[in-house]
Amino acid sequence: MIETILTISLSLFCLAILLALYRIIWGPSMPDRVVALDMIGVNLISGVAVFSVALNTHAFLEVILIVGILAFISTIAFARFVERGDIVEHKRNY
């Protein structure tokens, strides 16, 4: 019973990631693409957690932490790019 529920949840997480990929490729604006990228990160974290429960192991907990940190940093970087037009501010001394 639990294996069926875990399989269904993994399938739904994969579907959500595919829908977010569609939004990234054909999104109407840059903020929509940033939100879709963050959605992929959250769904990937959830999918890895469900996969870890399905295999009854703690080996993937580090992967969850790394993906969470990378998703957070990429969301901040893209949000700054959308807001300012650049990620690293260049100081010019003339």
C-alpha positions in Angstrom: 0.0 0.0 0.0 2.7 2.5 1.0 4.7 1.6 -2.1 1.8 2.5 -4.3 1.4 5.9 -2.6 5.1 6.6 -2.9 5.0 5.7 -6.6 2.0 7.9 -7.3 3.6 10.8 -5.4 6.9 10.4 -7.4 4.9 10.4 -10.6 3.1 13.6 -9.6 6.3 15.3 -8.7 7.7 14.4 -12.1 4.6 15.8 -13.7 4.9 19.0 -11.8 8.6 19.3 -12.8 7.6 18.9 -16.5 4.9 21.5 -16.2 7.5 23.9 -14.6 9.9 23.2 -17.5 7.2 24.2 -19.9 6.8 27.4 -18.0 10.5 28.1 -18.1 10.7 27.5 -21.8 7.6 29.3 -22.9 6.9 31.5 -19.9 5.5 34.9 -20.8 7.9 36.9 -18.5 11.1 36.5 -16.7 9.5 36.5 -13.2 7.3 33.6 -14.3 10.5 31.7 -15.2 12.1 32.5 -11.9 9.1 31.1 -10.0 9.0 28.0 -12.2 12.7 27.4 -11.5 12.1 27.7 -7.7 9.1 25.3 -8.2 11.4 22.8 -9.8 13.8 23.0 -6.9 11.0 22.4 -4.3 9.6 19.5 -6.3 13.0 18.0 -6.8 13.7 18.2 -3.0 10.3 16.6 -2.3 10.9 13.9 -4.9 14.3 13.0 -3.5 12.8 12.8 0.0 10.0 10.5 -1.2 12.6 8.4 -3.0 14.6 8.2 0.2 11.6 6.9 2.1 10.8 4.4 -0.7 14.3 3.0 -0.4 14.3 3.2 3.4 17.7 5.0 3.5 19.2 8.2 4.9 21.8 8.4 2.1 19.9 11.1 0.1 19.6 13.7 3.0 22.8 15.4 1.9 21.4 15.7 -1.6 18.3 17.3 -0.3 20.4 19.9 1.6 22.6 20.7 -1.4 19.6 21.0 -3.8 17.9 23.3 -1.3 20.9 25.5 -1.0 21.4 25.7 -4.8 17.7 26.4 -5.4 17.8 29.2 -2.9 20.9 30.8 -4.3 19.7 30.5 -7.9 16.4 32.1 -7.0 18.1 35.0 -5.3 20.5 35.5 -8.3 17.7 35.4 -10.9 15.5 37.8 -8.8 18.4 40.2 -8.6 19.0 39.9 -12.3 15.3 40.6 -13.0 15.4 43.6 -10.6 18.7 45.2 -11.7 19.7 43.7 -15.0 22.9 42.3 -13.6 23.9 39.9 -10.9 27.3 41.4 -9.9 27.4 45.1 -9.6 30.4 46.6 -11.5 32.0 49.7 -9.9 33.8 51.9 -12.4 36.5 54.3 -11.2 37.0 57.1 -13.7 
